[in-house]
Amino acid sequence: MNDNTLEDRLAALTAAIADRTRARMLCLLMDGRAYTATELSAAVDVAASTASSHLARLQEQNLIGCVKQGRNRFYRLAGKPVADMLESLMALAGVERPTVKSSTPASLRYARTCYDHMAGEIAVQLHHQLLARAWLIGDNDYQLSESGQAALTQLGIDCSPATTRRRFACDCLDWSERKAHLGGALGAAMLAAFEKRGWVQRQLDSRELQLTATGRKALSAHFGLAL
């Protein structure tokens, strides 16, 4: 790569960030969550078509990535290097991160079911701790480490490989937290075990899960959750 090419690429990158609307989108994505184009367009007060054009420009410069889930596309920062760069620029500019307000009821944001596994704030925390403790290894298509299998088996969680084509353990984008919680056969097995132990209880005619006092203590003790 010659100097001119390097300079051209740097100029293109900084030009993508320099636009006020795109800069605000990047600041919104600094919370680590993923948002739809519609949500971002509303947050920065531009038309949906305009937002899509800005998002395409940011993707072109590898500043953001796109995750497709169902019929929706969610946008988030491309990775930690991008977040670190933006953090430094925001510090130099002396600005605070903006936020996108959620309309989801607090009880559903806290804990709920997502098909047959847990979702919500607790589930996202749990996913983070499983990775931080290296109990889950891999990149999205996870396997249990030896220590992870021992710890979960001790809690009565079925860690046997999936007997169908279903993935064993994988990321599932949480629609309220906009971060990943644990899906797949292992996610389902964990919810089943938590219910059996009385740590969480389903609510009638609702996806909401109630965390019991016993469950609060157990999840804090066994997984280090801040509850």
C-alpha positions in Angstrom: 0.0 0.0 0.0 1.5 3.4 -1.0 1.2 6.6 1.0 -1.5 8.1 -1.3 -3.7 5.1 -0.9 -3.3 5.2 2.9 -4.1 8.9 2.9 -7.1 8.4 0.7 -8.5 5.7 3.0 -7.9 7.8 6.1 -9.6 10.8 4.4 -12.6 8.6 3.5 -12.8 7.2 7.0 -12.7 10.7 8.7 -15.2 12.1 6.1 -17.7 9.3 7.1 -17.4 10.3 10.8 -17.3 14.1 10.1 -21.0 14.2 9.0 -23.2 15.4 11.9 -25.9 12.8 11.4 -23.5 9.9 11.0 -21.5 11.1 14.0 -24.7 11.1 16.1 -25.5 7.6 14.9 -22.1 6.4 16.0 -22.5 8.1 19.4 -25.8 6.3 19.9 -24.2 3.0 19.0 -21.5 3.5 21.7 -23.8 1.9 24.2 -22.9 -1.5 22.7 -26.5 -2.2 21.6 -27.9 -2.8 18.1 -30.7 -0.7 16.6 -32.8 -0.8 13.5 -32.6 1.9 10.8 -36.0 3.1 11.8 -35.0 3.6 15.4 -31.8 5.3 14.4 -33.6 7.6 12.0 -36.0 8.6 14.7 -33.2 9.2 17.2 -31.3 11.5 14.8 -34.5 13.1 13.3 -34.0 12.2 9.7 -36.1 10.3 7.1 -35.7 6.5 7.0 -34.3 6.7 3.5 -31.8 9.3 4.6 -30.8 7.1 7.5 -30.3 4.1 5.3 -27.9 6.1 3.1 -25.9 7.2 6.1 -25.8 3.6 7.5 -24.5 2.3 4.1 -21.7 4.9 4.2 -20.7 3.8 7.7 -20.8 0.2 6.7 -18.7 1.0 3.6 -16.0 2.3 6.0 -16.3 -0.7 8.3 -17.4 1.4 11.2 -20.6 -0.5 11.8 -21.9 -4.0 11.2 -25.4 -5.4 10.4 -27.1 -8.3 12.1 -30.2 -9.8 10.5 -32.7 -11.4 12.9 -36.1 -12.4 11.5 -37.3 -9.7 9.2 -35.3 -7.0 10.9 -31.8 -5.7 10.4 -29.9 -4.3 13.4 -26.9 -2.1 13.2 -24.1 -1.9 15.8 -20.5 -0.8 16.0 -18.1 -3.0 14.1 -16.0 -3.8 17.1 -13.9 -2.6 20.1 -11.3 -0.8 17.9 -14.1 1.4 16.5 -15.5 2.0 20.0 -12.1 2.9 21.4 -11.5 5.4 18.6 -14.9 7.1 19.1 -14.4 7.2 22.9 -11.1 9.1 22.3 -12.7 11.5 19.9 -15.7 12.1 22.2 -13.3 12.8 25.1 -11.4 15.4 22.9 -14.8 16.9 21.9 -16.0 17.0 25.5 -19.4 15.3 24.8 -21.5 12.7 26.6 -23.0 9.7 25.0 -26.7 10.2 23.9 -29.2 7.4 24.6 -32.1 5.8 22.9 -35.1 5.5 25.2 -36.8 2.1 25.4 -40.6 1.7 25.3 -40.5 -1.9 26.6 -42.1 -2.4 30.1 -39.4 -2.7 32.8 -40.6 -6.1 33.9 -40.2 -7.5 30.4 -36.8 -5.9 29.9 -35.6 -7.5 33.2 -36.5 -11.1 32.5 -38.7 -12.9 30.0 -38.7 -15.9 27.7 -37.5 -15.9 24.1 -39.1 -19.0 22.7 -37.6 -21.6 25.0 -34.7 -19.7 26.6 -34.2 -16.7 28.8 -34.0 -13.1 27.5 -33.8 -9.6 29.0 -31.3 -7.9 31.3 -30.6 -11.0 33.4 -30.0 -13.2 30.3 -27.6 -10.7 28.8 -25.7 -10.5 32.1 -25.6 -14.3 32.2 -24.3 -14.6 28.6 -21.5 -12.0 29.5 -20.5 -14.0 32.6 -20.3 -17.3 30.7 -17.9 -15.8 28.3 -15.9 -13.8 30.9 -15.4 -17.0 32.9 -14.4 -18.9 29.7 -17.2 -21.4 30.4 -18.3 -20.8 26.8 -15.6 -20.9 24.1 -15.7 -20.1 20.4 -17.2 -17.2 18.4 -21.0 -17.3 18.4 -21.2 -21.0 17.6 -20.1 -21.9 21.2 -18.9 -25.0 22.9 -18.5 -25.5 26.7 -15.0 -25.5 28.1 -14.1 -28.3 30.6 -14.6 -26.0 33.5 -17.9 -24.7 32.1 -19.3 -28.1 31.6 -18.3 -29.1 35.1 -19.9 -26.0 36.7 -23.2 -26.2 34.7 -23.5 -30.0 35.2 -23.2 -29.5 38.9 -26.2 -27.2 38.8 -28.3 -29.8 37.1 -28.1 -28.3 33.6 -28.2 -30.8 30.7 -25.0 -30.1 28.8 -25.3 -33.0 26.3 -24.9 -32.1 22.6 -28.1 -31.2 20.7 -29.6 -34.4 19.2 -31.2 -32.5 16.4 -29.9 -30.0 13.8 -30.4 -27.3 16.4 -27.3 -25.4 17.4 -25.9 -26.2 20.8 -25.2 -22.7 22.0 -25.3 -19.4 20.1 -25.9 -15.7 20.3 -29.5 -14.5 20.1 -29.9 -10.7 19.8 -32.0 -9.4 22.7 -34.7 -7.1 21.3 -34.9 -4.9 24.5 -31.2 -4.9 25.6 -29.9 -5.0 22.0 -27.0 -7.2 23.1 -26.7 -11.0 22.9 -28.2 -13.5 25.2 -27.7 -17.3 25.0 -29.8 -19.2 22.6 -29.7 -22.8 21.3 -30.1 -26.1 23.1 -27.9 -25.0 26.0 -30.0 -21.8 26.5 -33.1 -23.9 26.7 -31.5 -26.3 29.1 -30.5 -23.5 31.4 -34.0 -22.1 31.6 -35.4 -25.5 32.3 -33.0 -26.1 35.1 -33.6 -22.6 36.6 -37.4 -23.3 36.6 -36.9 -26.7 38.1 -34.9 -25.2 41.0 -37.4 -22.5 41.5 -35.0 -19.7 40.6 -37.4 -18.2 38.0 -41.2 -18.6 37.6 -43.3 -18.0 34.5 -46.2 -15.6 34.7 -49.7 -16.5 33.4 -50.5 -15.2 29.9 -47.1 -13.4 29.7 -43.6 -13.9 28.6 -42.4 -12.3 31.8 -40.2 -14.3 34.1 -40.2 -13.6 37.8 -36.9 -13.9 39.6 -37.4 -15.5 43.0 -35.4 -14.5 46.1 -33.7 -17.9 45.9 -32.9 -17.4 42.3 -31.5 -13.9 43.0 -29.1 -15.4 45.5 -28.2 -18.4 43.3 -27.5 -16.4 40.1 -25.3 -14.0 42.1 -23.4 -16.8 43.8 -23.0 -19.2 40.9 -22.6 -16.7 38.0 -21.6 -13.4 39.5 -24.7 -11.5 38.3 -25.2 -8.0 39.7 -28.9 -8.2 40.7 
